[in-house]
Amino acid sequence: MNAETQTEQQPKPHRKFYNKWLYSLGLVVLSCAYIFLLSDSNIRHHKQLNQRTKMLEHEIAKVENLTENNYTYEEISKSPKRLEQYVRENLKMQRPEEDVFVIEYK
C-alpha cells in the first residue's frame, strides 16, 4: 500500500503541463483585459482619438480651401456651379469637348 500512496501523491507529468498551460493562458487573458479595458490606451480612448482626428482633418480641409480660394466649403458642396468653377480653376479639369490652355507665369 505504501507504494500505491506514493504514486497517488505524485502529480502526473501531463497534469503539470496542463497546470502551467492554464496559468499561462490566464495570465495572457488578464494582460489583454488590462491593456484593452483598464489602461490609459484602451479601446474607448482610441475611438475618441480617431473621431477627433477625423474632425480635425475635416476642419483642416475647410481652412485650406478658404486660404486657396474665394469659396467656402459649404458653397462648393451646395452649388454645382461653384463646384464646377472650383474644379476647373484648381484641378484643371475640362469637359470632353473642350480644349483648355493653361498659362503659367514665371
C-alpha positions, 0 to 999 in steps of 0.5 A, a space after each residue: 500500500 505504501 507504494 500505491 500512496 506514493 504514486 497517488 501523491 505524485 502529480 502526473 507529468 501531463 497534469 503539470 503541463 496542463 497546470 502551467 498551460 492554464 496559468 499561462 493562458 490566464 495570465 495572457 487573458 488578464 494582460 489583454 483585459 488590462 491593456 484593452 479595458 483598464 489602461 490609459 490606451 484602451 479601446 474607448 480612448 482610441 475611438 475618441 482619438 480617431 473621431 477627433 482626428 477625423 474632425 480635425 482633418 475635416 476642419 483642416 480641409 475647410 481652412 485650406 480651401 478658404 486660404 486657396 480660394 474665394 469659396 467656402 466649403 459649404 458653397 462648393 458642396 451646395 452649388 454645382 456651379 461653384 463646384 464646377 468653377 472650383 474644379 476647373 480653376 484648381 484641378 484643371 479639369 475640362 469637359 470632353 469637348 473642350 480644349 483648355 490652355 493653361 498659362 503659367 507665369 514665371 
